[in-house]
C-alpha cells in the first residue's frame, strides 16, 4: 500500500512539466528547432564566469575533506556571514548570520517554513496568480490552502478579497515578487498597505500573521524597477531565497531562509524551521556550493538577453492585440487568452508546436504563461505563429 495523496502527486506531473515533456517528445519527431517551447522557467543565460572560476578556486585552495564534508545543519557560518553582509549592504536590514538557514533551494525552504507554521487548522493564503506548487506544499504539511482571486489587470492585491479571506486560523500569506507567472512586482505602496492590514488583523486574532516572501526572482527586474525588501516594511516576514535564477544555478539547489530578529517569536520560529528541515531531510545543504556562494554573494545577473527577449515578445504580442500584465520582473509574460480559455488556447497552440502554459493551475484560467528565457531565434520565428493563433482564437470565441 502507498499514500494515495502522494501517489496522486507523483502520478500526475504539474501542467508545466507535462508540457515540457510533450515538447521533448515532439522535438524527437520534428526537430528541436521546430518546437517553440515557452513552458519551463529554466535560465537561458549561463552562470557568471566568476561562479565557475570560484568552483575551481574552492577545489584547489581548500582541503578536500572540508569542501565535501558536512557543515553545520543550519549552514556554514562563513557562508551565512557573507549572505548577511550582502543583505545589510543592500537593504540596511540588520541581518545576523544566526538569522539565516542555508537551504537546498527555495522549494524545500518553503516547505520547511510552512511546516514550521502548520499548527492545527492552520490556513495559508496565496494571491492569484501563484506558483502551483504552493498548494501541495501547504496541503502535504496538513495546512489549508486559501486563494485570493487575482487583481486584474495589474496583478497587485485585491485587498477587499484578502481581508475577507483572513481568519483567526491564518498563519501566513505567501507572496511571490517578482511574480511567477505574471512577471509583475508588488509596489511599495501595495506592500505597505498589506503590512497595515496584517498588523491590524494580527492584533484582532491575537497571534502574528506572517508573510512568507518567496523571492527567487528578486534580482531579475527591468526599467529601473525596485523590489522592496519586505522585512523592512513588515517585521513578521520570513524570506525564502534561491540562487537558481539570479546566478543561473537551478540544478544546484542552494539558497537560504531569513528570519528577521524583530519577527514575533523569532527564536521559536527559527528553531521550528530548523526542525522542519530536519524532519524533511533538508539539512546540511551541499557544502561545496555553500563555499561558492560565500564568495559570490555580490554577483548580480547580466539581464541583457532577457531584456531583449522581453521587449521583443512583449511588443510583438501587443501589436497583434494580446493583453497582458506589465512584465517588470522575472522572465515571464502572463497573457490573456483571446478566446477566453487558456486551456483551449494552449491546446490550439500545440497544433503549431507552440507550447504555452495555461493559467488554470496558477488560479487564472483566462491567462497563459510564456517563459521568455529562450533563444532570440525562437521568439522571432514564433511571432508569426502567435499572430495566426490570435486571429484563430478570436474567431473561435
C-alpha positions, 0 to 999 in steps of 0.5 A: 500500500502507498499514500494515495495523496502522494501517489496522486502527486507523483502520478500526475506531473504539474501542467508545466512539466507535462508540457515540457515533456510533450515538447521533448517528445515532439522535438524527437519527431520534428526537430528541436528547432521546430518546437517553440517551447515557452513552458519551463522557467529554466535560465537561458543565460549561463552562470557568471564566469566568476561562479565557475572560476570560484568552483575551481578556486574552492577545489584547489585552495581548500582541503578536500575533506572540508569542501565535501564534508558536512557543515553545520545543519543550519549552514556554514557560518562563513557562508551565512556571514557573507549572505548577511553582509550582502543583505545589510549592504543592500537593504540596511536590514540588520541581518545576523548570520544566526538569522539565516538557514542555508537551504537546498533551494527555495522549494524545500525552504518553503516547505520547511517554513510552512511546516514550521507554521502548520499548527492545527487548522492552520490556513495559508493564503496565496494571491492569484496568480501563484506558483502551483506548487504552493498548494501541495506544499501547504496541503502535504504539511496538513495546512489549508490552502486559501486563494485570493482571486487575482487583481486584474489587470495589474496583478497587485492585491485585491485587498477587499478579497484578502481581508475577507479571506483572513481568519483567526486560523491564518498563519501566513500569506505567501507572496511571490515578487517578482511574480511567477507567472505574471512577471509583475512586482508588488509596489511599495505602496501595495506592500505597505498597505498589506503590512497595515492590514496584517498588523491590524488583523494580527492584533484582532486574532491575537497571534502574528500573521506572517508573510512568507516572501518567496523571492527567487526572482528578486534580482531579475527586474527591468526599467529601473524597477525596485523590489522592496525588501519586505522585512523592512516594511513588515517585521513578521516576514520570513524570506525564502531565497534561491540562487537558481535564477539570479546566478543561473544555478537551478540544478544546484539547489542552494539558497537560504531562509531569513528570519528577521530578529524583530519577527514575533517569536523569532527564536521559536520560529527559527528553531521550528524551521530548523526542525522542519528541515530536519524532519524533511531531510533538508539539512546540511545543504551541499557544502561545496556550493555553500563555499561558492556562494560565500564568495559570490554573494555580490554577483548580480545577473547580466539581464541583457538577453532577457531584456531583449527577449522581453521587449521583443515578445512583449511588443510583438504580442501587443501589436497583434492585440494580446493583453497582458500584465506589465512584465517588470520582473522575472522572465515571464509574460502572463497573457490573456487568452483571446478566446477566453480559455487558456486551456483551449488556447494552449491546446490550439497552440500545440497544433503549431508546436507552440507550447504555452502554459495555461493559467488554470493551475496558477488560479487564472484560467483566462491567462497563459504563461510564456517563459521568455528565457529562450533563444532570440531565434525562437521568439522571432520565428514564433511571432508569426505563429502567435499572430495566426493563433490570435486571429484563430482564437478570436474567431473561435470565441 
